Every structure is written in structure tokens, then in C-alpha cells.
Amino acid sequence: MTRIVLATRNAAKVRELRDILADAGLKVELVGMEEFPEIGEVAETGLTFAENALLKAHAVARGTGLPAIADDSGLCVDALNGMPGVFSARWCGRHGDDQANLELLLAQIADVPEGRRGAHFACAAALALPSGEEHVVEGAVYGTICREPRGTGGFGYDPIFLPDGHDRTTAEMTPEEKNAISHRGRAFRALVPVISEVLTARA
């Protein structure tokens, strides 16, 4: 069975992709970075989600000698010309301060009228092989930015993102409901045929 590394220490993300691969009938063993403590964090210096995903995937493929998958994602707000984008996790100037990021974004578009509060979550998922071969796919979910947070689930900007066709924010959805429509879920599912093709070529 082919072993593939997902460049994350987030167990929930590993479970999500493992389930997607299993549903597709792919016979692979997916492991996370907890199996490779000697490999440090990879700096996300790219200007696009795809660049960052490839940086991480190549670094992990080189470090482990195994095929590696990595993703990068963020929120792109129309009224902010697509920002915060790749800077989503550190929009307030500090990395990972979800509350400060969310509050800053709401303040920045406070005067934007209802019809112009469009946004989308975007995700790029990359597969890199130790040989240097690479593949990238993308997924997105479109919606609007609410005027105030709603819901306690999810993380990041989930409490202010209302997906098109839904009356609940992604923070008001169950994890299963969110995963079914999420940008990362869509990117991971788009990666399945690519993984299948690569595994067939390597067989």
C-alpha cells in the first residue's frame, strides 16, 4: 500500500482526507506530520495559495522520501480586492489570532452595503513526489460576509461567512455539513483522480 504524507499536524484534517480517499476506493495509507517530528514548519512565503501549497508539499516530499500533499487556504473578500487571501491567518499582524482577524475584517467593510459583501473561501491542494513531479488543484465556496458573527463551530472567519444557498454561517453548521461544501473538501476531492493517476503510473 502506498504511503502518502499530508503536510499537517492537524488530526482532523488528516481524518477528512483519509475519509475522502477511502470513499473514492483508493488504497493508500495517509499519515500526518506527527510521524515525522524531525521535519520543521515550512515558511509560507508564496503570493498565492498554490505557491504555498507547493512549497509545503515539495519540502515534505524531499524530507520524507514519500509522496506529499499540502494545502493552503484563506478568505477572499470582493470589497477588499480579494484580500486577506494568503494573509488570512495573520491579517491583524499576528499569526493565528482568529478573533482579532475577524474583528479587523468586519471593521474594514463596515460601510460596504449588503449587495457588495461577496466573498469566497479558496483552497489550493498540491501533490508533490520526491522526484519533483507536482500537481495542483483548487476548490472554492462562495458566499457573503455577515455584519456580525454567528455560531460557535468551525474556526477563523467561519462565524461571518454565509455560503450561497444557505441560511446559516459555516460556524452554525455541523462539521459534516461544513466539510460537504467546504473549499478544502472540494480541493481534496478534486485531487483524488490526480492521486489515482499518479499511483497507477508508479505501479
N, C-alpha and C positions, 0 to 999 in steps of 0.2 A: 504494500500500500504506500502510495506516495505521501511524503510528509511535506506539509506546507506551513510556513510561519506567517501569522498575522502580526504585523508590527504594532502591537498594543499590549499594555498590561491591564487593560480593561476586560475583566472576565465576561461581562455582559455582551460586549462587542464580539468576543470570540464565540460565545454561545449563539449569537444571532447569525453569524456567518456559517457556523457549523450546521445549524438547522437548515439554512438555505441550501448548502451543499448537499446535505442528506436528502432534502426534498427533491433535489434535482437528480438524485441517484449517483452522485459522484463518489467514488471510493477513494477518499483521501483522509489523511489524519491531519487535522488542523490543530496547531498549538499556538499559544501566545508567547510573548516575550519573557514571561516568568520562567520559561525553560532555559533562557539564555541571559542570566544576570550579568554576565561579563560584557554584554553589549549595552552601551550607554544610550542616552537620548540623542536623537538626530535633530540638529538645528533646522527649523523650517524657514529657510531663507528665500524660498521661491516667491514669485509675484503672482502665481496662480495656484489654484487648488491642485491642478495636475502636476505642476512642478514640485510642490511639496510632497505629494503622494509618491512621486517617482524618487525623490531624494531619499525618503524613508525606506521604500521598497528595495532600492539598489543597495543601500547601506546594510540592511538586514540580510539580503541575499549574499552579499560579499562576506559578512561576518559569520553566517551560519553555514554557507555552502548549500543552502536549500532554496527552493522557490519561495518568494516572499510577496505578501500582499500588504499594502498600506493604503490608508485613505486620508483625505483632508477635506474639511467641510466648513461651511460658515453661512451666515445670513447676508443676503444681498438686498439692500433697500433701494427701491427705484428713486425716491426723493433724495437719496444721498449718493446718486450716481453709482450704485452697485456696492457701496461700502456698507458695513465694515468689511465684508468679504474675507480675505485671508487674515485680516486683523481682528476677526470676530472675538476670539478668546482674550484679546488684550486691548480692546477698543478704548477702555478707560485709562490705559497706560500701564496697567498691572495685569499679568497673565492669570487667567482663571477666576477673576472676581466677577462672578455671574451677575450679582445684584448691581454692582456699580456699572457694568457694561450695559445692562438693560435700562437702568435709570438714565444714563447718558444718552442712549439712543432715543428714548422716549422724549427727552428734553429737546433733542436736536430736531425732531419732526413734530413738535407740539403744535405748530401753526399750520401743518400740512392738512388740507381738507380731506374728507372721507374718501372721495373718489380717486385720490392720488397717493394712497398709502400702500400701494402694492409692494410686494417683496417676494423673495423665494429663498429657500434653503437649497444650497448646491453642495454636491459631493463628487469628488473625483476618487476613483479606486484604481490602484495600479498593481499590476503583477510584474515582478522582475525575476529573472532567472540568474543564477550565478554566472552564466555565460555573457550576461549583459543584455540579453533579449528583454524587451519591455512591451507592455500593453497598458493602455489607459481607457477607462470608460467613465461616463458621468451620469449622475442622476439628479433630479431636482423635484421639489414640490413647491407649487405656487400658492400664494395667499395674500393676506393683508396684515398690517400691523394694528393691533388694538390700541386704544388710548390708555388703558391701564391693565396691569397683569391679572390673569385669571387662571386658576388651577395651581396645584402643588406638585404635579408629576413632572417627569422629564428633567431638563436642566437647561442652562444657558438662556436663550431667548424664547424657549417654548411657551412661557406664560403670556407672551404678547403676540404670538403668531397664530393666526386663524387661517387654516388651509381652505382653499377654494372648495365650495360644495359642502362645507361642514359648518356647524353652529357652535363647535367647541374648539378651544385652542388646543395645541398639541400637549399642553400641560394638563388639560382636563381629560385627555384620552387615557385608556389603559395602555401599558407598554405594547401589548399585542396590536391594538388599533393603530398606535403611532408607527410601529415597525412596518405595518402593512402598506402605509403610504409614504414613509419617510424617504428622504433623499438618499440616505446611506443604504437603506434596504433596496431601493431601486438601483443604485450603483452596484451593490454587491450582486444583485440578481442579474444585472447586465454583464457582470464579469464571469458568470457561470459558463456560458458557451466558450469563452476565451480560455478558461482553465481547462475545460474538456478538450479543446483543440490542442492545447499545449501538451497535455498529458498523453493524448493519442500520438502526437509527434515524437514524444520521448519514449514511448513504449517499444 
